[in-house]
């Protein structure tokens, strides 16, 4: 029977298992991956919560690899087909039709190596333009493999792209129909949504309650043992004893946060000693490099989690009773106590120890007190203004690095050409005024950095300047995409700076654009560091 099934796919017992990745370095997550797979196929849907650089992509790719391997090692009449979907690859102005077309095409790609006959459906998949044609496309793919029962697991990375305001309200209804409705492919499609706080939207949508039927999983920090495995595999230090020492030091600083642990391991491995002073210097440099990531964490917290986050900066640990009391004093929803505890854990800032929630990320906590303080304005206004600030600072850094790399000592001269003479003179005037107003401060900041005195719109102008655009165009689909992003951010930034009210829908549009730009900046920084 097994041989007959394998022959249907053009394979034999000796066929080498196909893998979606040549190798997936995933440490300490085996049990979580198994739980996600089990709940996804039993409940049709799972939510995988994890903060920035917590390892969501790694876990999804590991699940894809395990499912693909399992299809070969234990062939059965029901084939579980993993389909990894990076939603950041959707066009910036994508609509539901683009999403369903992408899923249809990737479904065929995922099946093709095991069942080449499905390639005949490529033409139809290219014409998918919505829910109905997507259902038809999947049904046609299944009919091409009529002797087996294909079941798909769609592993959606960066789920924020399809959750919230950028897609119309009815899109959630369509997803609900695919997962739980009376569809022609009922029970065939299963989805894992990977994301962070935006996944709560799926839990709170009372007309298409995907979240209420989904299994919920949280990516917590790695254990000390998992960081030890990472030290052996990632750093590949020839001295296992030193690798273990490095792992212990990293765990002490990061609390096991996956992204920070991998990065700090690499930074420490470049040194030759392990004395305390040397480690402090490496950590200080590393913390500065990751400052944008820390800002993303704290600004993404819900208002309830921010209150508990600030309390943990002073008290180090809190009981459930203390968390409830803190929320009650602030007039916040006490029934979200468990959600708050989960949120601070999957972002990577705390862990549970018995009945207590304990702060654990030392490399973050030692500077987080700078962010602590009263919550200003509404939660939306506060979060959007913080994102605008991060975006502007990030673009300054990007422009500086790019212009210096091309023009060296002539970089400022080209900045002058890029923004025009009138704007340049105003920038210099603002810089001189700042120097006179804060003479003491100027000794502790980069007082000569002209980009610190440009506006967000001028940064966009510099990036889209004909002489410089080729330095940045690889980050965006085209120039229009970047223009649209800047156009949606600049008015909100200017109104916020002048204390003018901004309509909620404009705040939401600005928030989406900032998150997209920050993600692009973060990915570019990671690629640059890896290249170096």
C-alpha positions in Angstrom: 0.0 0.0 0.0 2.8 2.4 0.9 4.7 1.7 -2.2 1.5 2.2 -4.3 0.9 5.6 -2.7 4.5 6.7 -3.2 4.3 5.7 -6.9 1.3 8.0 -7.3 3.6 10.8 -6.4 6.4 9.5 -8.6 8.5 8.5 -5.6 10.0 5.5 -3.9 11.0 4.4 -0.4 14.5 5.6 -1.2 13.5 9.1 -2.3 15.2 11.7 -0.2 12.7 13.8 1.8 12.1 17.2 0.4 12.6 20.1 2.8 11.3 23.6 2.4 14.5 24.8 3.9 18.0 23.3 3.6 18.3 23.6 7.3 16.2 25.3 10.0 18.0 26.2 13.2 15.2 25.9 15.8 16.1 25.4 19.4 13.9 24.4 22.3 10.7 24.6 20.3 10.0 21.0 19.4 7.1 20.6 21.9 5.6 23.9 20.8 5.8 23.0 17.1 4.1 19.7 17.8 1.3 21.5 19.8 0.8 24.0 17.0 0.5 21.3 14.3 -1.9 19.2 16.4 -4.2 22.1 17.3 -4.2 23.5 13.8 -5.4 20.4 12.2 -7.9 19.5 15.0 -9.4 23.0 15.3 -8.7 24.4 11.9 -6.9 27.4 13.1 -4.2 28.5 15.5 -2.8 31.9 16.7 0.9 32.0 17.3 1.8 35.0 19.4 5.3 36.4 19.5 7.0 39.7 19.7 9.6 41.1 17.3 12.6 38.7 16.8 11.0 36.1 19.2 11.4 33.4 16.5 8.0 33.2 14.8 9.4 32.8 11.3 11.8 30.1 12.5 9.0 28.2 14.2 6.8 28.4 11.1 9.6 27.2 8.8 10.4 24.4 11.3 6.8 23.3 11.2 6.9 23.3 7.4 10.0 21.2 7.4 8.6 18.7 9.9 5.3 18.3 8.0 7.1 17.8 4.7 9.5 15.2 6.2 6.5 13.5 7.9 4.7 13.1 4.5 7.7 11.0 3.3 8.6 9.1 6.4 5.0 8.1 7.3 2.9 8.2 4.1 -0.8 7.9 4.6 -3.9 8.5 2.4 -4.1 12.0 4.0 -1.2 14.3 3.1 -0.6 17.4 5.2 0.8 20.0 2.9 2.6 22.9 4.6 2.4 26.3 2.8 4.7 29.0 4.3 3.4 32.5 3.4 5.5 35.6 4.0 2.8 38.2 3.9 5.3 41.0 3.7 5.9 39.9 0.1 2.4 41.0 -0.8 2.2 44.3 -2.6 1.9 47.2 -0.2 -1.5 48.1 -1.6 -2.7 44.4 -1.7 -6.3 43.6 -1.4 -8.1 40.3 -0.5 -7.9 39.1 -4.2 -4.1 39.3 -4.0 -4.1 37.4 -0.8 -6.2 34.5 -2.2 -4.3 34.5 -5.4 -1.0 34.2 -3.5 -2.4 31.3 -1.4 -3.5 29.5 -4.5 -0.2 29.8 -6.3 1.8 28.8 -3.2 -0.4 25.8 -2.6 0.5 24.5 -6.1 4.2 25.1 -5.5 4.0 23.2 -2.1 2.4 20.2 -3.8 4.4 20.2 -7.0 7.4 18.3 -5.9 5.3 15.5 -4.3 2.6 15.6 -7.0 3.8 17.1 -10.3 0.4 16.8 -11.9 -0.9 19.8 -9.9 1.3 22.1 -12.0 -1.4 21.9 -14.6 -3.5 24.2 -12.4 -1.0 27.1 -12.5 -2.9 29.0 -15.2 -6.2 28.8 -13.2 -4.4 29.9 -10.0 -3.1 32.9 -11.8 -6.7 34.0 -12.4 -7.8 33.7 -8.8 -9.5 37.0 -7.8 -11.4 36.3 -4.6 -12.9 33.7 -2.2 -15.0 31.8 -4.7 -12.2 31.3 -7.3 -9.8 30.4 -4.5 -12.1 27.6 -3.4 -12.4 26.4 -6.9 -8.6 26.4 -7.4 -8.0 24.3 -4.3 -10.7 21.9 -5.3 -9.1 21.5 -8.7 -5.6 20.9 -7.1 -7.1 18.2 -4.9 -8.8 16.6 -7.9 -5.4 16.3 -9.6 -4.2 14.1 -6.7 -7.4 12.1 -6.5 -5.9 9.1 -4.8 -4.8 11.0 -1.7 -6.5 13.5 0.6 -4.6 16.8 0.5 -5.0 19.0 3.6 -3.3 22.3 3.6 -1.6 24.1 6.6 -1.2 27.8 5.7 1.6 29.2 7.9 1.0 33.0 7.7 4.1 35.0 8.7 3.6 38.8 9.4 -0.2 38.3 9.8 -0.6 42.0 10.6 -0.7 42.6 6.8 -4.2 41.1 6.6 -5.5 42.0 10.0 -6.9 45.3 11.0 -7.7 48.3 8.8 -5.9 47.7 5.6 -8.3 45.0 4.4 -12.1 45.5 4.4 -14.2 44.2 7.2 -15.8 41.5 5.1 -12.4 39.9 4.6 -12.5 38.3 8.1 -15.9 36.9 7.1 -14.3 35.2 4.1 -11.5 33.7 6.2 -14.1 32.4 8.7 -16.1 30.9 5.8 -13.0 29.0 4.5 -12.1 27.7 8.0 -15.5 27.0 9.5 -18.2 27.7 7.0 -20.2 25.5 4.6 -17.5 25.7 1.9 -16.8 23.3 -1.0 -13.3 22.8 0.6 -14.6 22.6 4.2 -11.9 21.1 6.5 -9.3 21.2 3.8 -7.6 24.6 4.7 -6.1 25.2 8.1 -4.3 28.4 9.1 -1.7 29.4 11.5 -1.7 33.2 12.1 1.7 34.4 13.4 1.9 37.8 14.9 1.7 39.8 18.1 -0.9 42.1 19.6 -2.7 42.5 16.3 -4.0 39.0 16.7 -6.3 40.1 19.4 -8.4 41.6 16.7 -9.3 38.1 15.6 -10.3 37.3 19.2 -12.5 40.5 19.7 -14.3 40.4 16.3 -17.8 39.2 17.5 -19.3 38.7 14.0 -16.5 36.5 12.6 -14.9 35.1 15.8 -11.9 33.3 14.3 -10.0 33.8 17.5 -12.7 32.2 19.7 -12.3 29.0 17.8 -8.6 29.1 17.3 -6.0 27.5 19.5 -3.7 30.0 21.1 0.1 29.5 21.5 2.7 31.9 22.8 6.4 32.0 21.9 8.1 32.4 25.3 11.8 32.9 25.8 14.2 30.0 25.4 15.5 28.0 28.3 19.1 28.1 29.4 19.6 24.7 27.8 18.2 25.9 24.4 20.6 28.9 24.5 23.4 26.4 25.1 22.4 24.5 22.0 22.3 27.7 20.1 25.8 28.5 21.3 27.1 25.2 19.8 25.2 25.6 16.5 25.2 29.3 15.8 28.6 30.3 17.1 30.2 27.0 16.3 33.0 27.7 18.7 35.6 25.0 18.7 35.9 25.1 22.5 32.7 23.6 23.9 33.6 24.8 27.4 33.8 28.4 26.2 30.6 28.0 24.2 28.8 26.9 27.4 30.3 29.9 29.3 29.1 32.2 26.5 25.6 30.7 26.6 25.4 31.2 30.4 26.5 34.9 30.0 24.0 35.5 27.2 21.1 33.9 29.1 21.9 36.2 32.1 21.6 39.2 29.9 18.7 38.3 27.5 16.6 36.0 29.7 16.5 33.6 26.7 15.0 36.0 24.2 15.7 34.2 20.9 16.7 37.1 18.6 18.8 38.9 21.3 20.4 35.6 22.4 21.6 34.8 18.8 22.8 38.3 18.2 24.7 38.6 21.5 26.2 35.2 21.1 27.7 36.2 17.8 29.0 39.5 19.2 30.6 37.9 22.2 32.1 35.1 20.1 34.2 37.7 18.3 36.1 38.4 21.4 39.0 36.4 22.9 38.3 36.9 26.6 35.3 36.4 28.9 36.1 38.9 31.7 33.3 41.0 33.1 34.6 44.3 31.8 34.9 43.0 28.2 31.3 41.6 28.4 30.0 44.9 29.6 31.5 46.7 26.7 30.1 44.2 24.1 26.7 44.4 25.7 26.7 48.2 25.7 27.5 48.3 21.9 24.9 45.6 21.3 22.2 47.4 23.2 22.8 50.5 21.2 22.5 48.6 18.0 19.1 47.1 19.1 17.6 50.3 20.5 15.0 50.4 17.7 13.9 46.9 18.5 13.4 47.9 22.2 11.3 50.9 21.2 9.2 48.6 19.0 8.5 46.3 22.0 7.5 48.9 24.4 5.4 50.9 21.9 3.5 47.8 20.8 2.3 46.9 24.3 -1.4 47.3 25.0 -2.3 49.9 27.6 -2.9 47.2 30.2 0.5 45.5 29.5 2.3 48.9 29.6 1.0 49.5 33.2 2.3 46.1 34.4 5.5 46.6 32.4 6.3 49.9 34.2 5.5 48.3 37.6 8.0 45.5 36.8 10.8 48.0 36.3 10.6 48.9 39.9 9.4 45.7 41.6 11.0 42.9 39.5 8.1 40.5 40.1 4.4 40.6 40.7 1.8 38.1 41.8 -1.5 37.7 40.0 -3.3 39.5 42.8 -0.9 42.5 42.5 -1.4 42.6 38.7 -5.2 42.7 39.2 -5.0 45.4 41.8 -2.7 47.6 39.5 -5.1 47.3 36.6 -8.1 48.1 38.9 -6.4 51.3 40.2 -5.9 52.5 36.6 -9.5 51.8 35.7 -8.4 49.1 33.3 -10.0 45.7 32.5 -9.0 43.3 35.2 -10.3 40.3 33.3 -7.3 40.8 30.9 -4.8 39.8 33.6 -3.9 36.6 32.0 -3.6 38.2 28.6 -1.2 40.8 30.1 1.0 38.1 31.5 1.1 36.3 28.2 1.8 39.5 26.3 4.9 40.4 28.5 6.1 36.8 28.1 5.8 36.5 24.3 7.4 39.9 23.8 10.3 38.5 25.8 10.3 40.9 28.8 9.1 38.5 31.6 8.5 34.9 32.5 6.3 33.0 34.9 7.8 31.5 38.0 5.1 29.7 39.9 2.4 32.3 40.7 4.6 35.3 40.0 5.4 37.2 36.8 9.2 38.0 36.9 11.1 40.5 34.7 13.9 38.7 32.9 15.4 40.6 30.0 18.3 42.4 31.7 19.7 43.9 28.5 16.4 45.6 27.9 15.4 46.4 31.5 18.5 48.4 32.2 17.4 51.1 29.7 13.7 50.6 29.9 13.3 53.0 32.8 13.8 55.7 30.2 10.5 54.7 28.6 8.5 54.4 31.9 6.1 57.1 32.8 2.5 58.2 32.6 0.5 57.2 29.5 -0.2 60.3 27.5 -3.3 61.1 25.5 -5.2 58.1 24.1 -3.5 54.8 23.6 -3.8 55.2 19.8 -2.3 58.7 19.8 0.5 57.6 22.1 1.4 54.6 20.0 1.2 56.4 16.7 3.3 59.3 17.8 6.0 56.9 19.2 6.0 55.0 15.9 6.4 58.3 13.9 9.3 59.1 16.1 11.0 55.8 15.5 10.3 56.0 11.8 11.9 59.4 11.4 14.9 58.5 13.5 15.3 55.2 11.5 15.1 57.0 8.2 17.8 59.5 9.3 20.1 56.7 10.1 19.4 54.9 6.8 20.0 58.1 4.7 23.2 58.9 6.6 24.7 55.4 6.0 23.6 55.3 2.4 24.9 58.8 1.5 28.2 58.2 3.4 28.7 54.9 1.6 28.4 56.6 -1.8 29.8 60.1 -1.3 32.0 59.8 1.8 33.2 63.3 2.8 30.9 64.8 0.1 27.8 63.3 1.7 26.6 66.6 3.2 27.2 68.5 0.0 24.9 66.0 -1.8 22.3 66.3 1.0 22.4 70.1 0.2 21.8 69.4 -3.5 19.1 66.8 -2.7 16.8 69.1 -0.6 17.6 72.4 -2.4 19.4 75.5 -1.3 16.5 77.2 0.6 15.7 74.1 2.6 19.4 73.6 3.4 19.8 77.1 4.7 16.7 76.6 7.0 18.2 73.3 8.3 21.5 75.0 9.1 19.5 77.9 10.8 17.6 75.4 12.9 20.8 73.6 13.9 22.4 76.9 15.0 19.3 77.9 17.0 19.4 74.5 18.8 23.1 75.0 19.6 22.4 78.4 21.2 19.4 77.2 23.1 21.1 74.1 24.6 24.9 74.9 24.8 25.5 72.2 27.5 23.5 69.5 25.7 25.4 70.0 22.5 28.4 68.3 24.0 26.5 65.1 24.5 24.7 64.8 21.2 25.9 64.7 17.6 25.6 68.5 17.1 26.9 68.5 13.6 24.5 65.9 12.2 22.4 68.0 9.8 19.9 65.2 9.3 18.8 65.7 12.9 17.4 69.0 11.8 15.6 67.9 8.6 11.9 67.1 8.4 10.4 63.7 7.6 9.3 65.0 4.2 12.8 66.1 3.4 14.2 62.6 4.3 11.7 61.2 1.8 12.8 63.8 -0.7 16.5 62.7 -0.2 15.7 59.1 -0.7 13.6 59.7 -3.9 16.2 62.0 -5.3 17.3 60.7 -8.7 20.9 60.6 -7.8 20.2 58.5 -4.7 17.1 56.5 -5.4 19.1 53.4 -6.6 20.5 53.2 -3.0 17.0 52.6 -1.6 14.8 51.2 -4.3 15.6 47.6 -3.4 13.7 48.1 -0.2 10.4 49.0 -1.9 8.3 47.6 -4.7 8.7 50.9 -6.5 9.0 54.7 -5.9 5.2 55.1 -5.7 5.0 52.7 -2.7 7.5 54.8 -0.7 5.8 58.1 -1.8 2.4 56.8 -0.5 4.0 55.8 2.8 5.5 59.2 3.4 2.3 61.0 2.2 0.3 59.1 4.9 2.8 59.8 7.7 3.8 63.4 7.2 0.4 65.2 7.9 -0.1 63.2 11.1 3.5 63.9 12.2 3.0 67.7 11.5 -0.4 67.9 13.3 0.9 65.9 16.2 3.9 68.2 16.6 1.6 71.3 16.7 -0.9 69.7 19.0 -3.7 69.6 16.5 -6.3 66.9 16.6 -6.0 64.1 14.0 -9.0 62.0 12.9 -8.8 58.4 14.1 -8.8 56.9 10.6 -5.8 59.0 9.7 -4.0 57.9 12.9 -4.7 54.3 11.9 -3.5 54.8 8.4 -0.3 56.4 9.7 0.2 53.6 12.2 0.0 51.0 9.4 2.5 52.9 7.3 5.0 53.4 10.2 4.9 49.7 11.1 5.6 48.7 7.5 8.5 51.2 7.2 10.0 50.1 10.5 9.7 46.5 9.4 11.6 47.3 6.2 14.2 49.3 8.1 14.7 46.4 10.6 15.0 43.8 7.8 17.5 46.0 6.0 19.6 46.4 9.2 19.6 42.6 9.7 20.7 42.0 6.1 23.4 44.6 6.4 24.7 43.1 9.7 24.7 39.6 8.1 26.6 40.8 5.1 29.2 42.5 7.2 
